[in-house]
Amino acid sequence: QLQLVESGGGLVQPGGSLRLSCAASGDTLDDYAIGWFRQAPGKERQGVSCISNNDRNTANVDSVKGRFTISRDNAKNTVYLQMSSLKPEDTGIYYCAARRLYGRPLNIWTMLKSAAVDYWGRGTQVTVSS
């Protein structure tokens, strides 16, 4: 059973940066696509960034393009989300999510949908405020 643990959240001023980490255990990430989702207060959880299992494909929603970068280190079984130029509207709980591929290809944009997720982490709070 795959387990995901997020870390790296915190309070940051507008324009600042944070790097979130998602450490996996219980299985290796080689066969998983990974996504980062966020849930703002009073809003639904939404996908923001995702990466394929082989690190060749990534996708980001328009609101974070040019500011967020997703990457993975399969040797460390860890996925990262580098966030820069943070805005107050980036505030929320950030969740790491995984979908097992069983060797089959996946349209990477599918990984931005909650329905595609097999495993969730518990989340880490990001607050962007002055």
LOLUMLO-310406 format. One record per atom (N, C-alpha, C): x negated, y, z; residue number from 1; residue in three letters; atom name. Coordinates in nm, 2 decimals. Example, Ala and Ser with C-alpha at 12.3 -4.5 7.8 and 13.67 -1.06 7.14 Angstrom:
// LOLUMLO-310406
{x=-1.32&y=-0.57&z=0.78&i=1&aa=ala&at=N} .
{x=-1.23&y=-0.45&z=0.78&i=1&aa=ala&at=CA} .
{x=-1.32&y=-0.33&z=0.78&i=1&aa=ala&at=C} .
{x=-1.28&y=-0.22&z=0.71&i=2&aa=ser&at=N} .
{x=-1.37&y=-0.11&z=0.71&i=2&aa=ser&at=CA} .
{x=-1.29&y=0.00&z=0.79&i=2&aa=ser&at=C} .
END
This chain:
// LOLUMLO-310406
{x=-0.09&y=-0.12&z=0.00&i=1&aa=gln&at=N} .
{x=0.00&y=0.00&z=0.00&i=1&aa=gln&at=CA} .
{x=-0.09&y=0.12&z=0.00&i=1&aa=gln&at=C} .
{x=-0.07&y=0.21&z=-0.10&i=2&aa=leu&at=N} .
{x=-0.15&y=0.33&z=-0.11&i=2&aa=leu&at=CA} .
{x=-0.11&y=0.43&z=-0.01&i=2&aa=leu&at=C} .
{x=-0.20&y=0.49&z=0.06&i=3&aa=gln&at=N} .
{x=-0.17&y=0.60&z=0.15&i=3&aa=gln&at=CA} .
{x=-0.25&y=0.72&z=0.11&i=3&aa=gln&at=C} .
{x=-0.18&y=0.84&z=0.12&i=4&aa=leu&at=N} .
{x=-0.24&y=0.97&z=0.08&i=4&aa=leu&at=CA} .
{x=-0.24&y=1.06&z=0.19&i=4&aa=leu&at=C} .
{x=-0.35&y=1.13&z=0.22&i=5&aa=val&at=N} .
{x=-0.36&y=1.23&z=0.32&i=5&aa=val&at=CA} .
{x=-0.42&y=1.36&z=0.27&i=5&aa=val&at=C} .
{x=-0.34&y=1.46&z=0.28&i=6&aa=glu&at=N} .
{x=-0.38&y=1.59&z=0.23&i=6&aa=glu&at=CA} .
{x=-0.46&y=1.67&z=0.34&i=6&aa=glu&at=C} .
{x=-0.55&y=1.76&z=0.30&i=7&aa=ser&at=N} .
{x=-0.62&y=1.85&z=0.39&i=7&aa=ser&at=CA} .
{x=-0.66&y=1.97&z=0.32&i=7&aa=ser&at=C} .
{x=-0.70&y=2.08&z=0.39&i=8&aa=gly&at=N} .
{x=-0.75&y=2.20&z=0.33&i=8&aa=gly&at=CA} .
{x=-0.65&y=2.31&z=0.33&i=8&aa=gly&at=C} .
{x=-0.53&y=2.29&z=0.38&i=9&aa=gly&at=N} .
{x=-0.44&y=2.41&z=0.38&i=9&aa=gly&at=CA} .
{x=-0.47&y=2.51&z=0.49&i=9&aa=gly&at=C} .
{x=-0.40&y=2.62&z=0.49&i=10&aa=gly&at=N} .
{x=-0.43&y=2.72&z=0.59&i=10&aa=gly&at=CA} .
{x=-0.37&y=2.85&z=0.55&i=10&aa=gly&at=C} .
{x=-0.41&y=2.95&z=0.63&i=11&aa=leu&at=N} .
{x=-0.36&y=3.09&z=0.60&i=11&aa=leu&at=CA} .
{x=-0.47&y=3.17&z=0.52&i=11&aa=leu&at=C} .
{x=-0.43&y=3.23&z=0.41&i=12&aa=val&at=N} .
{x=-0.52&y=3.30&z=0.33&i=12&aa=val&at=CA} .
{x=-0.46&y=3.43&z=0.28&i=12&aa=val&at=C} .
{x=-0.54&y=3.53&z=0.26&i=13&aa=gln&at=N} .
{x=-0.49&y=3.66&z=0.21&i=13&aa=gln&at=CA} .
{x=-0.46&y=3.65&z=0.06&i=13&aa=gln&at=C} .
{x=-0.37&y=3.73&z=0.01&i=14&aa=pro&at=N} .
{x=-0.35&y=3.74&z=-0.13&i=14&aa=pro&at=CA} .
{x=-0.48&y=3.77&z=-0.21&i=14&aa=pro&at=C} .
{x=-0.50&y=3.69&z=-0.32&i=15&aa=gly&at=N} .
{x=-0.62&y=3.70&z=-0.39&i=15&aa=gly&at=CA} .
{x=-0.73&y=3.61&z=-0.35&i=15&aa=gly&at=C} .
{x=-0.71&y=3.54&z=-0.24&i=16&aa=gly&at=N} .
{x=-0.80&y=3.45&z=-0.18&i=16&aa=gly&at=CA} .
{x=-0.80&y=3.31&z=-0.25&i=16&aa=gly&at=C} .
{x=-0.88&y=3.22&z=-0.20&i=17&aa=ser&at=N} .
{x=-0.89&y=3.08&z=-0.26&i=17&aa=ser&at=CA} .
{x=-0.88&y=2.98&z=-0.15&i=17&aa=ser&at=C} .
{x=-0.84&y=2.86&z=-0.19&i=18&aa=leu&at=N} .
{x=-0.84&y=2.74&z=-0.10&i=18&aa=leu&at=CA} .
{x=-0.86&y=2.62&z=-0.19&i=18&aa=leu&at=C} .
{x=-0.92&y=2.52&z=-0.13&i=19&aa=arg&at=N} .
{x=-0.93&y=2.39&z=-0.20&i=19&aa=arg&at=CA} .
{x=-0.86&y=2.28&z=-0.12&i=19&aa=arg&at=C} .
{x=-0.76&y=2.22&z=-0.17&i=20&aa=leu&at=N} .
{x=-0.69&y=2.11&z=-0.11&i=20&aa=leu&at=CA} .
{x=-0.76&y=1.98&z=-0.15&i=20&aa=leu&at=C} .
{x=-0.76&y=1.89&z=-0.06&i=21&aa=ser&at=N} .
{x=-0.81&y=1.75&z=-0.09&i=21&aa=ser&at=CA} .
{x=-0.70&y=1.65&z=-0.06&i=21&aa=ser&at=C} .
{x=-0.70&y=1.55&z=-0.13&i=22&aa=cys&at=N} .
{x=-0.61&y=1.44&z=-0.12&i=22&aa=cys&at=CA} .
{x=-0.69&y=1.31&z=-0.11&i=22&aa=cys&at=C} .
{x=-0.70&y=1.25&z=0.01&i=23&aa=ala&at=N} .
{x=-0.78&y=1.13&z=0.02&i=23&aa=ala&at=CA} .
{x=-0.69&y=1.01&z=0.02&i=23&aa=ala&at=C} .
{x=-0.73&y=0.91&z=-0.06&i=24&aa=ala&at=N} .
{x=-0.65&y=0.79&z=-0.07&i=24&aa=ala&at=CA} .
{x=-0.71&y=0.67&z=0.00&i=24&aa=ala&at=C} .
{x=-0.63&y=0.59&z=0.06&i=25&aa=ser&at=N} .
{x=-0.67&y=0.46&z=0.12&i=25&aa=ser&at=CA} .
{x=-0.57&y=0.35&z=0.09&i=25&aa=ser&at=C} .
{x=-0.62&y=0.23&z=0.11&i=26&aa=gly&at=N} .
{x=-0.53&y=0.12&z=0.08&i=26&aa=gly&at=CA} .
{x=-0.53&y=0.06&z=-0.06&i=26&aa=gly&at=C} .
{x=-0.59&y=0.14&z=-0.15&i=27&aa=asp&at=N} .
{x=-0.61&y=0.10&z=-0.29&i=27&aa=asp&at=CA} .
{x=-0.70&y=0.20&z=-0.36&i=27&aa=asp&at=C} .
{x=-0.75&y=0.17&z=-0.47&i=28&aa=thr&at=N} .
{x=-0.84&y=0.26&z=-0.55&i=28&aa=thr&at=CA} .
{x=-0.75&y=0.34&z=-0.64&i=28&aa=thr&at=C} .
{x=-0.79&y=0.46&z=-0.68&i=29&aa=leu&at=N} .
{x=-0.71&y=0.55&z=-0.76&i=29&aa=leu&at=CA} .
{x=-0.72&y=0.53&z=-0.91&i=29&aa=leu&at=C} .
{x=-0.80&y=0.43&z=-0.95&i=30&aa=asp&at=N} .
{x=-0.83&y=0.41&z=-1.09&i=30&aa=asp&at=CA} .
{x=-0.71&y=0.40&z=-1.18&i=30&aa=asp&at=C} .
{x=-0.60&y=0.34&z=-1.12&i=31&aa=asp&at=N} .
{x=-0.49&y=0.31&z=-1.20&i=31&aa=asp&at=CA} .
{x=-0.37&y=0.40&z=-1.17&i=31&aa=asp&at=C} .
{x=-0.40&y=0.52&z=-1.11&i=32&aa=tyr&at=N} .
{x=-0.29&y=0.61&z=-1.06&i=32&aa=tyr&at=CA} .
{x=-0.31&y=0.74&z=-1.13&i=32&aa=tyr&at=C} .
{x=-0.19&y=0.80&z=-1.17&i=33&aa=ala&at=N} .
{x=-0.19&y=0.94&z=-1.21&i=33&aa=ala&at=CA} .
{x=-0.15&y=1.01&z=-1.08&i=33&aa=ala&at=C} .
{x=-0.21&y=1.13&z=-1.06&i=34&aa=ile&at=N} .
{x=-0.19&y=1.21&z=-0.94&i=34&aa=ile&at=CA} .
{x=-0.13&y=1.34&z=-0.97&i=34&aa=ile&at=C} .
{x=-0.04&y=1.38&z=-0.88&i=35&aa=gly&at=N} .
{x=0.02&y=1.52&z=-0.89&i=35&aa=gly&at=CA} .
{x=0.01&y=1.59&z=-0.76&i=35&aa=gly&at=C} .
{x=0.01&y=1.72&z=-0.77&i=36&aa=trp&at=N} .
{x=0.03&y=1.81&z=-0.66&i=36&aa=trp&at=CA} .
{x=0.17&y=1.88&z=-0.67&i=36&aa=trp&at=C} .
{x=0.24&y=1.87&z=-0.56&i=37&aa=phe&at=N} .
{x=0.37&y=1.93&z=-0.56&i=37&aa=phe&at=CA} .
{x=0.37&y=2.04&z=-0.45&i=37&aa=phe&at=C} .
{x=0.46&y=2.13&z=-0.45&i=38&aa=arg&at=N} .
{x=0.48&y=2.22&z=-0.34&i=38&aa=arg&at=CA} .
{x=0.62&y=2.25&z=-0.32&i=38&aa=arg&at=C} .
{x=0.65&y=2.28&z=-0.19&i=39&aa=gln&at=N} .
{x=0.79&y=2.31&z=-0.15&i=39&aa=gln&at=CA} .
{x=0.79&y=2.44&z=-0.07&i=39&aa=gln&at=C} .
{x=0.84&y=2.54&z=-0.13&i=40&aa=ala&at=N} .
{x=0.86&y=2.67&z=-0.06&i=40&aa=ala&at=CA} .
{x=0.98&y=2.66&z=0.04&i=40&aa=ala&at=C} .
{x=0.98&y=2.75&z=0.14&i=41&aa=pro&at=N} .
{x=1.09&y=2.75&z=0.24&i=41&aa=pro&at=CA} .
{x=1.22&y=2.77&z=0.16&i=41&aa=pro&at=C} .
{x=1.32&y=2.68&z=0.19&i=42&aa=gly&at=N} .
{x=1.45&y=2.69&z=0.13&i=42&aa=gly&at=CA} .
{x=1.46&y=2.65&z=-0.01&i=42&aa=gly&at=C} .
{x=1.35&y=2.59&z=-0.07&i=43&aa=lys&at=N} .
{x=1.35&y=2.56&z=-0.21&i=43&aa=lys&at=CA} .
{x=1.32&y=2.41&z=-0.23&i=43&aa=lys&at=C} .
{x=1.35&y=2.36&z=-0.35&i=44&aa=glu&at=N} .
{x=1.32&y=2.22&z=-0.38&i=44&aa=glu&at=CA} .
{x=1.17&y=2.20&z=-0.40&i=44&aa=glu&at=C} .
{x=1.13&y=2.08&z=-0.38&i=45&aa=arg&at=N} .
{x=0.99&y=2.04&z=-0.41&i=45&aa=arg&at=CA} .
{x=0.97&y=2.04&z=-0.56&i=45&aa=arg&at=C} .
{x=0.86&y=2.11&z=-0.61&i=46&aa=gln&at=N} .
{x=0.83&y=2.12&z=-0.75&i=46&aa=gln&at=CA} .
{x=0.68&y=2.08&z=-0.78&i=46&aa=gln&at=C} .
{x=0.67&y=2.01&z=-0.89&i=47&aa=gly&at=N} .
{x=0.53&y=1.98&z=-0.93&i=47&aa=gly&at=CA} .
{x=0.46&y=2.10&z=-0.98&i=47&aa=gly&at=C} .
{x=0.33&y=2.11&z=-0.95&i=48&aa=val&at=N} .
{x=0.25&y=2.23&z=-1.00&i=48&aa=val&at=CA} .
{x=0.13&y=2.19&z=-1.09&i=48&aa=val&at=C} .
{x=0.07&y=2.07&z=-1.06&i=49&aa=ser&at=N} .
{x=-0.05&y=2.03&z=-1.13&i=49&aa=ser&at=CA} .
{x=-0.06&y=1.88&z=-1.12&i=49&aa=ser&at=C} .
{x=-0.11&y=1.82&z=-1.23&i=50&aa=cys&at=N} .
{x=-0.13&y=1.68&z=-1.23&i=50&aa=cys&at=CA} .
{x=-0.25&y=1.64&z=-1.32&i=50&aa=cys&at=C} .
{x=-0.29&y=1.51&z=-1.30&i=51&aa=ile&at=N} .
{x=-0.41&y=1.46&z=-1.37&i=51&aa=ile&at=CA} .
{x=-0.39&y=1.32&z=-1.40&i=51&aa=ile&at=C} .
{x=-0.44&y=1.27&z=-1.51&i=52&aa=ser&at=N} .
{x=-0.43&y=1.13&z=-1.55&i=52&aa=ser&at=CA} .
{x=-0.53&y=1.05&z=-1.47&i=52&aa=ser&at=C} .
{x=-0.51&y=0.92&z=-1.49&i=53&aa=asn&at=N} .
{x=-0.60&y=0.83&z=-1.41&i=53&aa=asn&at=CA} .
{x=-0.75&y=0.84&z=-1.46&i=53&aa=asn&at=C} .
{x=-0.77&y=0.87&z=-1.58&i=54&aa=asn&at=N} .
{x=-0.90&y=0.87&z=-1.64&i=54&aa=asn&at=CA} .
{x=-0.96&y=1.01&z=-1.65&i=54&aa=asn&at=C} .
{x=-0.90&y=1.11&z=-1.59&i=55&aa=asp&at=N} .
{x=-0.95&y=1.24&z=-1.58&i=55&aa=asp&at=CA} .
{x=-0.95&y=1.31&z=-1.71&i=55&aa=asp&at=C} .
{x=-0.89&y=1.26&z=-1.82&i=56&aa=arg&at=N} .
{x=-0.89&y=1.32&z=-1.95&i=56&aa=arg&at=CA} .
{x=-0.78&y=1.42&z=-1.97&i=56&aa=arg&at=C} .
{x=-0.67&y=1.41&z=-1.90&i=57&aa=asn&at=N} .
{x=-0.56&y=1.49&z=-1.92&i=57&aa=asn&at=CA} .
{x=-0.51&y=1.56&z=-1.79&i=57&aa=asn&at=C} .
{x=-0.48&y=1.68&z=-1.80&i=58&aa=thr&at=N} .
{x=-0.43&y=1.76&z=-1.69&i=58&aa=thr&at=CA} .
{x=-0.31&y=1.84&z=-1.74&i=58&aa=thr&at=C} .
{x=-0.22&y=1.88&z=-1.65&i=59&aa=ala&at=N} .
{x=-0.11&y=1.97&z=-1.68&i=59&aa=ala&at=CA} .
{x=-0.08&y=2.06&z=-1.56&i=59&aa=ala&at=C} .
{x=-0.05&y=2.18&z=-1.59&i=60&aa=asn&at=N} .
{x=-0.02&y=2.28&z=-1.49&i=60&aa=asn&at=CA} .
{x=0.10&y=2.36&z=-1.53&i=60&aa=asn&at=C} .
{x=0.19&y=2.39&z=-1.44&i=61&aa=val&at=N} .
{x=0.30&y=2.47&z=-1.47&i=61&aa=val&at=CA} .
{x=0.26&y=2.61&z=-1.49&i=61&aa=val&at=C} .
{x=0.34&y=2.69&z=-1.57&i=62&aa=asp&at=N} .
{x=0.30&y=2.82&z=-1.61&i=62&aa=asp&at=CA} .
{x=0.26&y=2.91&z=-1.49&i=62&aa=asp&at=C} .
{x=0.32&y=2.90&z=-1.38&i=63&aa=ser&at=N} .
{x=0.30&y=2.99&z=-1.27&i=63&aa=ser&at=CA} .
{x=0.16&y=2.98&z=-1.21&i=63&aa=ser&at=C} .
{x=0.09&y=2.87&z=-1.24&i=64&aa=val&at=N} .
{x=-0.04&y=2.85&z=-1.18&i=64&aa=val&at=CA} .
{x=-0.15&y=2.83&z=-1.28&i=64&aa=val&at=C} .
{x=-0.11&y=2.84&z=-1.41&i=65&aa=lys&at=N} .
{x=-0.22&y=2.83&z=-1.51&i=65&aa=lys&at=CA} .
{x=-0.32&y=2.94&z=-1.50&i=65&aa=lys&at=C} .
{x=-0.45&y=2.90&z=-1.51&i=66&aa=gly&at=N} .
{x=-0.55&y=2.99&z=-1.50&i=66&aa=gly&at=CA} .
{x=-0.60&y=3.02&z=-1.36&i=66&aa=gly&at=C} .
{x=-0.52&y=2.97&z=-1.26&i=67&aa=arg&at=N} .
{x=-0.55&y=3.00&z=-1.12&i=67&aa=arg&at=CA} .
{x=-0.58&y=2.87&z=-1.04&i=67&aa=arg&at=C} .
{x=-0.51&y=2.76&z=-1.08&i=68&aa=phe&at=N} .
{x=-0.52&y=2.63&z=-1.01&i=68&aa=phe&at=CA} .
{x=-0.60&y=2.53&z=-1.10&i=68&aa=phe&at=C} .
{x=-0.69&y=2.45&z=-1.04&i=69&aa=thr&at=N} .
{x=-0.76&y=2.35&z=-1.12&i=69&aa=thr&at=CA} .
{x=-0.75&y=2.22&z=-1.04&i=69&aa=thr&at=C} .
{x=-0.70&y=2.12&z=-1.11&i=70&aa=ile&at=N} .
{x=-0.70&y=1.99&z=-1.04&i=70&aa=ile&at=CA} .
{x=-0.81&y=1.90&z=-1.10&i=70&aa=ile&at=C} .
{x=-0.87&y=1.82&z=-1.01&i=71&aa=ser&at=N} .
{x=-0.98&y=1.74&z=-1.04&i=71&aa=ser&at=CA} .
{x=-0.98&y=1.61&z=-0.95&i=71&aa=ser&at=C} .
{x=-1.05&y=1.51&z=-0.99&i=72&aa=arg&at=N} .
{x=-1.05&y=1.39&z=-0.91&i=72&aa=arg&at=CA} .
{x=-1.19&y=1.33&z=-0.91&i=72&aa=arg&at=C} .
{x=-1.22&y=1.26&z=-0.81&i=73&aa=asp&at=N} .
{x=-1.35&y=1.19&z=-0.79&i=73&aa=asp&at=CA} .
{x=-1.31&y=1.04&z=-0.75&i=73&aa=asp&at=C} .
{x=-1.30&y=0.96&z=-0.85&i=74&aa=asn&at=N} .
{x=-1.25&y=0.82&z=-0.82&i=74&aa=asn&at=CA} .
{x=-1.35&y=0.75&z=-0.74&i=74&aa=asn&at=C} .
{x=-1.48&y=0.78&z=-0.74&i=75&aa=ala&at=N} .
{x=-1.58&y=0.72&z=-0.66&i=75&aa=ala&at=CA} .
{x=-1.55&y=0.75&z=-0.51&i=75&aa=ala&at=C} .
{x=-1.50&y=0.87&z=-0.48&i=76&aa=lys&at=N} .
{x=-1.46&y=0.90&z=-0.35&i=76&aa=lys&at=CA} .
{x=-1.31&y=0.88&z=-0.32&i=76&aa=lys&at=C} .
{x=-1.24&y=0.83&z=-0.42&i=77&aa=asn&at=N} .
{x=-1.10&y=0.81&z=-0.40&i=77&aa=asn&at=CA} .
{x=-1.02&y=0.93&z=-0.35&i=77&aa=asn&at=C} .
{x=-1.06&y=1.04&z=-0.41&i=78&aa=thr&at=N} .
{x=-1.01&y=1.17&z=-0.37&i=78&aa=thr&at=CA} .
{x=-0.97&y=1.26&z=-0.49&i=78&aa=thr&at=C} .
{x=-0.87&y=1.33&z=-0.47&i=79&aa=val&at=N} .
{x=-0.82&y=1.43&z=-0.57&i=79&aa=val&at=CA} .
{x=-0.82&y=1.57&z=-0.51&i=79&aa=val&at=C} .
{x=-0.86&y=1.67&z=-0.59&i=80&aa=tyr&at=N} .
{x=-0.87&y=1.81&z=-0.53&i=80&aa=tyr&at=CA} .
{x=-0.78&y=1.90&z=-0.61&i=80&aa=tyr&at=C} .
{x=-0.74&y=2.01&z=-0.54&i=81&aa=leu&at=N} .
{x=-0.67&y=2.12&z=-0.61&i=81&aa=leu&at=CA} .
{x=-0.74&y=2.25&z=-0.57&i=81&aa=leu&at=C} .
{x=-0.81&y=2.30&z=-0.66&i=82&aa=gln&at=N} .
{x=-0.88&y=2.43&z=-0.63&i=82&aa=gln&at=CA} .
{x=-0.78&y=2.54&z=-0.67&i=82&aa=gln&at=C} .
{x=-0.75&y=2.63&z=-0.57&i=83&aa=met&at=N} .
{x=-0.65&y=2.73&z=-0.59&i=83&aa=met&at=CA} .
{x=-0.72&y=2.87&z=-0.57&i=83&aa=met&at=C} .
{x=-0.71&y=2.96&z=-0.67&i=84&aa=ser&at=N} .
{x=-0.77&y=3.09&z=-0.66&i=84&aa=ser&at=CA} .
{x=-0.67&y=3.19&z=-0.70&i=84&aa=ser&at=C} .
{x=-0.70&y=3.32&z=-0.67&i=85&aa=ser&at=N} .
{x=-0.61&y=3.43&z=-0.70&i=85&aa=ser&at=CA} .
{x=-0.47&y=3.40&z=-0.64&i=85&aa=ser&at=C} .
{x=-0.47&y=3.36&z=-0.52&i=86&aa=leu&at=N} .
{x=-0.35&y=3.31&z=-0.46&i=86&aa=leu&at=CA} .
{x=-0.25&y=3.43&z=-0.43&i=86&aa=leu&at=C} .
{x=-0.12&y=3.40&z=-0.45&i=87&aa=lys&at=N} .
{x=-0.02&y=3.50&z=-0.44&i=87&aa=lys&at=CA} .
{x=0.08&y=3.46&z=-0.32&i=87&aa=lys&at=C} .
{x=0.15&y=3.55&z=-0.27&i=88&aa=pro&at=N} .
{x=0.25&y=3.51&z=-0.16&i=88&aa=pro&at=CA} .
{x=0.35&y=3.40&z=-0.21&i=88&aa=pro&at=C} .
{x=0.38&y=3.40&z=-0.33&i=89&aa=glu&at=N} .
{x=0.48&y=3.31&z=-0.38&i=89&aa=glu&at=CA} .
{x=0.42&y=3.17&z=-0.40&i=89&aa=glu&at=C} .
{x=0.29&y=3.15&z=-0.37&i=90&aa=asp&at=N} .
{x=0.22&y=3.02&z=-0.37&i=90&aa=asp&at=CA} .
{x=0.24&y=2.95&z=-0.23&i=90&aa=asp&at=C} .
{x=0.30&y=3.03&z=-0.14&i=91&aa=thr&at=N} .
{x=0.32&y=2.97&z=0.00&i=91&aa=thr&at=CA} .
{x=0.41&y=2.85&z=-0.01&i=91&aa=thr&at=C} .
{x=0.38&y=2.75&z=0.07&i=92&aa=gly&at=N} .
{x=0.46&y=2.63&z=0.08&i=92&aa=gly&at=CA} .
{x=0.39&y=2.52&z=0.14&i=92&aa=gly&at=C} .
{x=0.45&y=2.40&z=0.15&i=93&aa=ile&at=N} .
{x=0.39&y=2.28&z=0.19&i=93&aa=ile&at=CA} .
{x=0.35&y=2.21&z=0.06&i=93&aa=ile&at=C} .
{x=0.22&y=2.17&z=0.05&i=94&aa=tyr&at=N} .
{x=0.17&y=2.11&z=-0.07&i=94&aa=tyr&at=CA} .
{x=0.15&y=1.96&z=-0.04&i=94&aa=tyr&at=C} .
{x=0.21&y=1.88&z=-0.14&i=95&aa=tyr&at=N} .
{x=0.21&y=1.74&z=-0.12&i=95&aa=tyr&at=CA} .
{x=0.13&y=1.68&z=-0.24&i=95&aa=tyr&at=C} .
{x=0.05&y=1.58&z=-0.20&i=96&aa=cys&at=N} .
{x=-0.02&y=1.49&z=-0.30&i=96&aa=cys&at=CA} .
{x=0.08&y=1.38&z=-0.34&i=96&aa=cys&at=C} .
{x=0.08&y=1.34&z=-0.46&i=97&aa=ala&at=N} .
{x=0.17&y=1.23&z=-0.50&i=97&aa=ala&at=CA} .
{x=0.10&y=1.14&z=-0.61&i=97&aa=ala&at=C} .
{x=0.14&y=1.01&z=-0.61&i=98&aa=ala&at=N} .
{x=0.07&y=0.92&z=-0.70&i=98&aa=ala&at=CA} .
{x=0.17&y=0.83&z=-0.77&i=98&aa=ala&at=C} .
{x=0.14&y=0.79&z=-0.89&i=99&aa=arg&at=N} .
{x=0.22&y=0.70&z=-0.96&i=99&aa=arg&at=CA} .
{x=0.13&y=0.59&z=-1.02&i=99&aa=arg&at=C} .
{x=0.16&y=0.47&z=-0.99&i=100&aa=arg&at=N} .
{x=0.08&y=0.36&z=-1.04&i=100&aa=arg&at=CA} .
{x=0.12&y=0.33&z=-1.19&i=100&aa=arg&at=C} .
{x=0.01&y=0.31&z=-1.27&i=101&aa=leu&at=N} .
{x=0.03&y=0.30&z=-1.42&i=101&aa=leu&at=CA} .
{x=0.03&y=0.16&z=-1.47&i=101&aa=leu&at=C} .
{x=-0.02&y=0.07&z=-1.39&i=102&aa=tyr&at=N} .
{x=-0.03&y=-0.07&z=-1.44&i=102&aa=tyr&at=CA} .
{x=-0.09&y=-0.08&z=-1.58&i=102&aa=tyr&at=C} .
{x=-0.19&y=0.01&z=-1.60&i=103&aa=gly&at=N} .
{x=-0.26&y=0.00&z=-1.73&i=103&aa=gly&at=CA} .
{x=-0.19&y=0.06&z=-1.85&i=103&aa=gly&at=C} .
{x=-0.07&y=0.11&z=-1.82&i=104&aa=arg&at=N} .
{x=0.01&y=0.17&z=-1.93&i=104&aa=arg&at=CA} .
{x=-0.01&y=0.32&z=-1.94&i=104&aa=arg&at=C} .
{x=0.00&y=0.38&z=-2.07&i=105&aa=pro&at=N} .
{x=-0.02&y=0.52&z=-2.08&i=105&aa=pro&at=CA} .
{x=0.10&y=0.59&z=-2.03&i=105&aa=pro&at=C} .
{x=0.08&y=0.72&z=-1.99&i=106&aa=leu&at=N} .
{x=0.19&y=0.80&z=-1.93&i=106&aa=leu&at=CA} .
{x=0.18&y=0.94&z=-1.99&i=106&aa=leu&at=C} .
{x=0.29&y=1.00&z=-2.04&i=107&aa=asn&at=N} .
{x=0.29&y=1.14&z=-2.07&i=107&aa=asn&at=CA} .
{x=0.26&y=1.22&z=-1.95&i=107&aa=asn&at=C} .
{x=0.15&y=1.29&z=-1.95&i=108&aa=ile&at=N} .
{x=0.10&y=1.35&z=-1.82&i=108&aa=ile&at=CA} .
{x=0.21&y=1.45&z=-1.76&i=108&aa=ile&at=C} .
{x=0.29&y=1.51&z=-1.85&i=109&aa=trp&at=N} .
{x=0.39&y=1.60&z=-1.79&i=109&aa=trp&at=CA} .
{x=0.50&y=1.53&z=-1.71&i=109&aa=trp&at=C} .
{x=0.51&y=1.40&z=-1.73&i=110&aa=thr&at=N} .
{x=0.60&y=1.32&z=-1.65&i=110&aa=thr&at=CA} .
{x=0.56&y=1.33&z=-1.50&i=110&aa=thr&at=C} .
{x=0.43&y=1.34&z=-1.48&i=111&aa=met&at=N} .
{x=0.39&y=1.34&z=-1.34&i=111&aa=met&at=CA} .
{x=0.42&y=1.46&z=-1.26&i=111&aa=met&at=C} .
{x=0.48&y=1.56&z=-1.32&i=112&aa=leu&at=N} .
{x=0.52&y=1.68&z=-1.25&i=112&aa=leu&at=CA} .
{x=0.67&y=1.67&z=-1.20&i=112&aa=leu&at=C} .
{x=0.73&y=1.55&z=-1.22&i=113&aa=lys&at=N} .
{x=0.86&y=1.53&z=-1.18&i=113&aa=lys&at=CA} .
{x=0.87&y=1.43&z=-1.06&i=113&aa=lys&at=C} .
{x=0.94&y=1.47&z=-0.96&i=114&aa=ser&at=N} .
{x=0.95&y=1.39&z=-0.83&i=114&aa=ser&at=CA} .
{x=0.99&y=1.25&z=-0.86&i=114&aa=ser&at=C} .
{x=1.08&y=1.23&z=-0.96&i=115&aa=ala&at=N} .
{x=1.13&y=1.10&z=-0.99&i=115&aa=ala&at=CA} .
{x=1.02&y=1.00&z=-1.03&i=115&aa=ala&at=C} .
{x=0.91&y=1.06&z=-1.08&i=116&aa=ala&at=N} .
{x=0.80&y=0.97&z=-1.13&i=116&aa=ala&at=CA} .
{x=0.71&y=0.92&z=-1.02&i=116&aa=ala&at=C} .
{x=0.73&y=0.97&z=-0.90&i=117&aa=val&at=N} .
{x=0.63&y=0.95&z=-0.79&i=117&aa=val&at=CA} .
{x=0.66&y=0.82&z=-0.72&i=117&aa=val&at=C} .
{x=0.55&y=0.74&z=-0.70&i=118&aa=asp&at=N} .
{x=0.57&y=0.61&z=-0.62&i=118&aa=asp&at=CA} .
{x=0.52&y=0.64&z=-0.48&i=118&aa=asp&at=C} .
{x=0.43&y=0.72&z=-0.45&i=119&aa=tyr&at=N} .
{x=0.37&y=0.74&z=-0.32&i=119&aa=tyr&at=CA} .
{x=0.36&y=0.89&z=-0.29&i=119&aa=tyr&at=C} .
{x=0.39&y=0.93&z=-0.17&i=120&aa=trp&at=N} .
{x=0.37&y=1.07&z=-0.13&i=120&aa=trp&at=CA} .
{x=0.28&y=1.08&z=0.00&i=120&aa=trp&at=C} .
{x=0.21&y=1.19&z=0.00&i=121&aa=gly&at=N} .
{x=0.14&y=1.22&z=0.13&i=121&aa=gly&at=CA} .
{x=0.24&y=1.30&z=0.22&i=121&aa=gly&at=C} .
{x=0.19&y=1.34&z=0.33&i=122&aa=arg&at=N} .
{x=0.27&y=1.41&z=0.43&i=122&aa=arg&at=CA} .
{x=0.27&y=1.56&z=0.41&i=122&aa=arg&at=C} .
{x=0.18&y=1.61&z=0.34&i=123&aa=gly&at=N} .
{x=0.17&y=1.75&z=0.30&i=123&aa=gly&at=CA} .
{x=0.08&y=1.83&z=0.39&i=123&aa=gly&at=C} .
{x=0.04&y=1.95&z=0.34&i=124&aa=thr&at=N} .
{x=-0.04&y=2.04&z=0.41&i=124&aa=thr&at=CA} .
{x=0.01&y=2.18&z=0.38&i=124&aa=thr&at=C} .
{x=0.02&y=2.26&z=0.49&i=125&aa=gln&at=N} .
{x=0.08&y=2.40&z=0.47&i=125&aa=gln&at=CA} .
{x=-0.02&y=2.50&z=0.42&i=125&aa=gln&at=C} .
{x=0.03&y=2.57&z=0.32&i=126&aa=val&at=N} .
{x=-0.05&y=2.68&z=0.26&i=126&aa=val&at=CA} .
{x=0.03&y=2.81&z=0.28&i=126&aa=val&at=C} .
{x=-0.03&y=2.91&z=0.34&i=127&aa=thr&at=N} .
{x=0.04&y=3.04&z=0.36&i=127&aa=thr&at=CA} .
{x=-0.04&y=3.15&z=0.31&i=127&aa=thr&at=C} .
{x=0.01&y=3.22&z=0.21&i=128&aa=val&at=N} .
{x=-0.06&y=3.33&z=0.15&i=128&aa=val&at=CA} .
{x=0.01&y=3.46&z=0.20&i=128&aa=val&at=C} .
{x=-0.06&y=3.54&z=0.29&i=129&aa=ser&at=N} .
{x=0.00&y=3.65&z=0.35&i=129&aa=ser&at=CA} .
{x=-0.11&y=3.75&z=0.40&i=129&aa=ser&at=C} .
{x=-0.08&y=3.87&z=0.39&i=130&aa=ser&at=N} .
{x=-0.18&y=3.97&z=0.45&i=130&aa=ser&at=CA} .
{x=-0.14&y=4.00&z=0.59&i=130&aa=ser&at=C} .
END
